[in-house]
Amino acid sequence: MANPNLFQRLLQCRHNGIASTTRRTYQSGINTFINFCTRFAIPPVPASSLTLQYFCVDVSQHVTYKTLKVYLAGIRLMHIELGFTDPTNDELLHLVCRGIRRQQGDHQQPRLPITMNLLRTLKDQLRTSSYSIIEQRMLWAAFTLAFYGFFRASECLSLHWSDISLQEDKISVTLHQSKTDPFRKGHTVNIYPTYSSTCPLRAMQMYSKLISMTSATHVFSAGNFSPLTRERLTTTLRHLLLQAGINSASYTSHSFRIGAATTAAAAGLPPWLIKTLGRWTSNAYLNYIRCPGDVTSSVPKILSRTDASNQPSWNPN
């Protein structure tokens, strides 16, 4: 079909089929694969199963299995967009990848939740820290908003003042896009006051009094934090916990979201509500919930008091 305008629209639709952030991630894998092929004088397209197997073995010396899978996803997309079949759909390649996974083991350090007690500890540590008053209030506002809003770090830290409405009885946060909203329909998150020492509305009100809320500026941008980044949030969080004598290596900016889900489960909130609050579209939220030790320690006593004589037997095998 010799219609250049229609052809350009076709290419644009294909391009838009993958989110821009995903494309950037995939491009890293594509570049790594092309460099590998250049080193060994191998044509990158179309890639044979053996070429991909050698590539996986080579890069597995420097990257994790999880990163390797992302690389392969990028290579797959490159082939499909160039009109070739998917070269990663190969049993021998899958076998090599499973072998790499077994050899590497699971090196991912578990991320721990920020619980309510830890949230209060962070507030105490901020009060005695060397941060300026405006930085203290900004960090505390970020901590409480991330926790009570069940926010991903990317959602919370990308907010502008035009996205937030501070009202007497709630905070309304407009998310223009998120991980589970690829079509950018937008979503409004309402966060209500707790009337406690960790009240998110109170924290935002106290912070907003010290700054100029222009719609174009990031919400969390004050003092030496301009604007607050995921890395800086993690570094600050770990520093404050370390000051309190807590091993902070397993805490990240995502610990607030994990902590919110964990606290909600401990409070007895139903799973459907936790899923709604965290804006999860799958059951992935179950991976975020950490079971407190006092809950598991009480299980034997609960079982010993339960009469299951009238229940049908259940054989897990």
PyMOL commands that set and color helices and strands:
alter all, ss='L'
color gray80, all
select helices_A, chain A and resi 4-16+20-39+49-59+65-81+91-104+116-127+133-148+153-157+161-163+200-208+230-243+255-266+271-277+283-287+293-304
alter helices_A, ss='H'
color red, helices_A
select strands_A, chain A and resi 164-166+171-175+187-191
alter strands_A, ss='S'
color yellow, strands_A
deselect
rebuild
show_as cartoon
